[in-house]
Amino acid sequence: MPEDSPRVLVVDDDPDVALLVKTVLERRAGCIVDVAEDGQVAVERVGAQRPDVVVTDIEMPGLSGLELLAELRRTVPTVPVLVMTAHVSVEYAVSALRAQADEFLTKPLDNAKLVESVTRLIEEGRRRREGARQPERVLAIGAHPDDVEIGVGGLLAAHARAGDEITILTLSRGARGGDADSRQDESLAAAELLGARLFLKDLVDTEIPGGGSTVRLIEEVVQEIRPTIVYTHSGHDRHQDHRAVSEATIVATRRVGTVACYQSPSSTIDFRPTRFVRIDQYLDEKLRLLESFHSQTASREYLAPEFVTATARYWSRFGGGTAVEPLEVVRETAEFIGAHELSRRES
């Protein structure tokens, strides 16, 4: 199945119905279909996978279909929702429509009607996203040159393609890892490829503090650019500079709506991503960004294209497609952009 196939989440506590809907949509609509057995699981799946359409039953244990619909309208208002029920009554239809369902179907399902409805809603969802999305102001923060490119290089390339404003803040010149002047030039070259603005500070490599001066430096940049999305190191990391920058960033960006932490080569097994962003179309651009740091490539195996590619492919088992960058989400109000969304917007 093509990697850019539309993704549908089916929510039903009856496994036979869920399997039927899944089979019909995969075979006749060319969809990638995930299944959730109840509303609470569905909320988690929607947060992690961002489906194009949600198809849900009404009567389920725990979180009902209408309660799920209300939660989706609060958190991801652009996603179309098709409600299905075995009860043929005006009351059910009115309840679903009042909860802002996009479509209402009764069981037993008419397969042709199901396919037609889901196909139409996929297109409707695309139009909503195109109309709703405003350019973001993105701030990517790293302790050393090449940190953000390793962690979210593909995601930054996706932001650049979408016309978002990108700023990179690097808090040291990386003197312990090589020649500081060379690493500065390499950082500038990578930023130029992205069309990004670069702030390069001069804190002492391997001695970056987690509070005080680091927080103030980040706050100054935040005050100047007023980001809507911030990417930074995870606190689950063996490198003390990475942990310090993560700690300081979370404090300094406390008024920013969306903050997420990326993986670095020194992340520990406690790195637990909650969002998996596809970068299928941007993996090559990420590799080109990393080529800018040529003074490091001979001594840093994690910069090798095959290592970067293998890591992205590993995480695709959770996010779909062929390449993914994982994120630990701290706060979220803006929707993370990825190659799947961009491919639809550009088609």
C-alpha positions in Angstrom: 0.0 0.0 0.0 1.5 3.4 -0.9 3.0 5.2 2.1 0.9 8.3 1.5 -2.4 6.4 1.6 -5.0 8.1 3.8 -5.2 6.8 7.3 -8.5 5.9 9.0 -9.1 5.0 12.7 -12.0 2.7 13.3 -13.4 2.7 16.9 -15.7 -0.2 17.8 -15.9 -2.6 20.8 -17.3 -5.3 18.5 -14.2 -6.9 16.8 -16.3 -8.4 14.0 -17.7 -5.0 13.0 -14.2 -3.4 13.3 -12.7 -6.1 11.1 -15.4 -5.6 8.5 -15.0 -1.9 8.3 -11.2 -2.3 8.2 -11.3 -4.8 5.4 -13.7 -2.8 3.3 -11.8 0.4 3.6 -8.4 -1.2 2.9 -9.6 -3.2 -0.1 -12.0 -0.7 -1.7 -10.8 2.7 -0.6 -7.0 2.1 -0.4 -6.8 3.3 3.2 -4.4 2.4 6.0 -6.8 1.4 8.8 -6.0 1.2 12.5 -8.5 -0.2 15.0 -9.2 1.0 18.6 -11.5 -1.1 20.8 -12.8 1.8 22.9 -13.0 5.6 23.0 -10.1 6.1 25.5 -7.7 4.1 23.3 -9.0 6.1 20.3 -8.0 9.4 22.0 -4.4 8.1 22.4 -4.2 6.8 18.9 -5.5 10.0 17.4 -2.9 11.9 19.3 -0.1 9.7 18.1 -1.1 9.0 14.5 -3.3 11.9 13.3 -5.7 9.9 11.1 -7.4 11.5 8.1 -10.8 10.2 9.3 -12.3 8.6 12.4 -15.1 6.1 12.1 -16.7 5.4 15.5 -19.6 3.5 17.0 -21.8 5.3 19.5 -22.5 2.8 22.2 -19.2 1.6 23.7 -18.1 0.9 27.3 -16.2 3.7 29.0 -15.9 6.7 26.7 -18.9 6.6 24.3 -18.8 7.6 20.7 -20.4 10.9 21.3 -18.0 11.6 24.2 -15.1 10.7 21.9 -16.5 13.0 19.3 -16.6 15.9 21.8 -13.0 15.3 22.8 -11.9 15.2 19.1 -13.7 18.4 18.4 -11.8 20.0 21.3 -8.3 18.6 20.5 -8.2 18.1 16.7 -11.2 20.0 15.3 -10.3 19.5 11.7 -10.5 15.7 11.6 -13.7 14.4 10.1 -15.7 11.9 12.1 -18.2 9.4 10.8 -20.6 8.0 13.5 -22.2 4.6 13.1 -24.9 2.9 15.2 -27.2 0.0 15.2 -30.1 2.2 16.4 -32.2 3.8 13.7 -33.8 6.7 15.4 -34.1 10.5 15.0 -32.8 11.0 18.5 -29.5 9.3 17.7 -29.0 11.2 14.5 -29.8 14.5 16.2 -27.4 13.7 19.0 -24.6 12.9 16.6 -25.2 15.9 14.5 -25.3 18.2 17.5 -22.0 16.8 18.6 -20.7 17.9 15.1 -20.4 14.5 13.5 -19.7 14.8 9.8 -21.6 11.7 8.7 -24.1 9.3 10.3 -24.5 5.7 9.1 -26.7 2.9 10.5 -25.8 -0.7 10.9 -25.7 -3.1 9.1 -23.5 -0.9 7.0 -23.9 -0.4 3.3 -20.3 -1.0 2.1 -20.7 1.2 -0.9 -22.1 4.0 1.2 -19.3 3.5 3.8 -16.6 3.8 1.1 -18.2 6.8 -0.5 -18.6 8.6 2.8 -15.0 8.0 4.0 -13.6 9.0 0.6 -15.5 12.3 0.6 -14.5 13.0 4.2 -10.8 12.4 3.4 -11.0 15.2 0.9 -13.0 17.4 3.3 -10.4 16.9 5.9 -7.6 18.0 3.5 -9.6 21.2 2.7 -10.0 22.0 6.4 -6.3 21.6 7.2 -5.4 23.8 4.3 -7.8 26.5 5.4 -7.0 26.2 9.1 -3.3 26.1 9.1 -1.4 29.3 9.8 2.4 29.7 9.4 4.2 28.6 12.6 7.2 30.3 14.3 9.5 27.4 15.1 12.4 27.5 17.6 14.8 24.5 17.6 17.2 24.6 20.6 20.4 22.5 20.9 23.4 22.4 23.2 26.0 22.0 20.3 26.2 22.5 16.6 24.4 19.7 14.7 22.2 18.7 17.7 18.9 20.0 16.3 19.7 18.7 12.8 20.3 15.2 14.2 17.1 15.4 16.3 14.6 17.1 14.0 16.4 17.9 10.7 13.6 16.2 8.7 10.9 18.0 10.7 12.6 21.4 10.2 12.8 20.7 6.5 9.1 20.0 6.5 8.5 23.3 8.3 10.6 25.1 5.8 8.7 23.6 2.9 5.4 24.7 4.6 6.7 28.3 4.7 7.1 28.4 8.5 9.6 30.7 10.1 12.5 28.7 11.6 15.1 29.8 14.2 17.9 27.7 15.5 19.4 28.5 18.9 22.7 26.7 19.6 24.0 27.4 23.1 27.7 26.5 22.7 30.1 26.5 19.8 31.1 22.9 20.5 34.8 23.5 21.2 35.2 20.2 23.1 34.0 18.3 20.0 36.2 20.1 17.4 37.3 23.4 16.1 34.8 26.0 17.3 35.2 28.3 14.2 34.7 25.4 11.8 31.6 24.2 13.7 30.2 27.7 13.6 30.7 27.9 9.9 29.0 24.5 9.5 26.1 25.6 11.6 25.6 28.7 9.4 25.7 26.5 6.3 23.0 24.2 7.7 20.8 27.1 8.7 21.2 28.6 5.2 20.0 25.3 3.7 16.8 25.6 5.8 16.4 29.3 5.3 16.6 29.5 9.1 17.8 32.3 11.4 20.7 31.2 13.7 21.6 32.3 17.2 24.9 30.8 18.2 25.8 31.4 21.8 29.2 30.8 23.6 28.4 28.8 26.8 31.2 26.4 27.8 30.9 23.1 26.1 30.2 20.2 28.6 29.6 22.8 31.3 26.2 24.3 30.3 24.2 25.0 33.4 20.5 24.0 33.7 19.3 27.3 35.1 20.4 30.9 35.6 22.3 32.1 32.5 21.0 29.4 30.2 17.4 30.2 31.0 18.0 33.9 30.5 19.7 33.3 27.1 16.7 31.2 25.9 14.2 33.7 27.3 15.8 36.5 25.3 15.4 34.6 22.1 11.9 33.5 23.0 11.0 37.1 23.7 12.4 38.3 20.4 10.9 35.7 18.0 7.8 34.6 20.0 7.7 31.0 18.9 4.6 28.9 18.6 6.5 25.6 18.5 9.7 24.7 20.3 11.9 21.6 19.9 14.7 20.8 22.3 16.7 18.0 23.9 15.1 15.3 26.0 15.9 15.2 29.7 16.5 11.5 29.2 20.0 11.8 28.0 23.5 10.8 29.2 25.1 14.1 28.1 24.9 16.6 30.9 24.7 19.6 28.4 21.6 18.0 26.8 19.9 17.5 30.1 20.8 21.0 31.2 19.4 22.5 27.9 16.2 20.5 28.2 15.7 21.7 31.8 16.4 25.3 31.0 14.2 25.3 27.8 11.2 23.9 29.6 11.4 26.8 32.1 12.2 29.5 29.6 9.4 28.4 27.2 6.7 28.0 29.9 4.4 30.4 28.0 4.9 28.6 24.6 1.9 26.4 23.7 3.8 23.6 22.0 7.1 22.2 23.3 8.5 18.8 22.3 11.8 17.0 23.0 13.8 15.2 20.3 16.1 12.1 20.5 19.9 12.5 20.3 22.5 9.7 19.9 23.1 9.9 23.7 19.5 9.5 24.7 18.9 6.8 27.3 16.4 4.0 27.2 14.0 6.2 29.2 13.4 8.4 26.1 9.7 7.6 25.6 8.3 9.4 22.5 4.6 10.1 22.4 4.5 11.5 18.8 6.0 10.0 15.7 6.3 12.4 12.8 6.8 11.1 9.3 9.6 12.6 7.3 9.5 10.3 4.3 9.9 13.1 1.8 12.5 14.9 3.9 15.0 12.3 4.9 17.3 13.2 2.0 17.1 16.8 3.1 18.0 15.8 6.6 21.0 14.0 5.3 22.1 17.0 3.3 21.8 19.1 6.5 24.1 16.7 8.3 26.6 16.8 5.5 27.2 20.4 6.4 29.0 19.2 9.5 31.8 17.6 7.6 34.4 18.2 10.4 32.4 15.8 12.5 31.5 13.0 10.1 34.8 11.2 10.3 34.7 10.8 14.1 30.9 10.6 14.7 29.4 7.4 13.5 25.9 8.6 14.3 26.2 11.2 11.5 26.7 8.5 8.9 23.8 8.4 6.4 23.2 4.7 7.0 22.9 5.2 10.8 20.5 8.2 10.4 18.4 6.3 7.9 18.3 3.1 10.0 17.1 5.2 13.0 14.4 6.9 11.0 13.2 3.5 9.7 13.2 2.0 13.1 10.8 4.6 14.4 8.6 4.2 11.4 7.2 1.0 13.0 5.3 3.3 15.3 4.5 6.2 12.9 4.0 4.5 9.5 5.7 5.3 6.3 9.5 4.7 5.9 11.1 7.4 8.0 10.0 9.0 11.3 11.4 11.4 13.9 10.1 10.7 17.4 9.1 13.4 19.9 8.4 13.5 23.6 5.6 16.0 23.8 5.7 18.4 26.8 2.8 20.6 25.8 0.8 20.8 22.6 -1.6 23.4 21.2 -0.3 23.6 17.6 -0.4 20.5 15.3 2.9 19.1 14.4 3.6 19.1 10.7 4.9 16.1 8.8 5.5 14.8 5.4 2.1 13.1 5.3 0.3 16.3 5.7 2.6 18.2 3.3 2.2 15.7 0.5 -1.6 16.1 0.7 -1.4 19.9 0.8 0.9 20.0 -2.3 -1.1 17.5 -4.4 
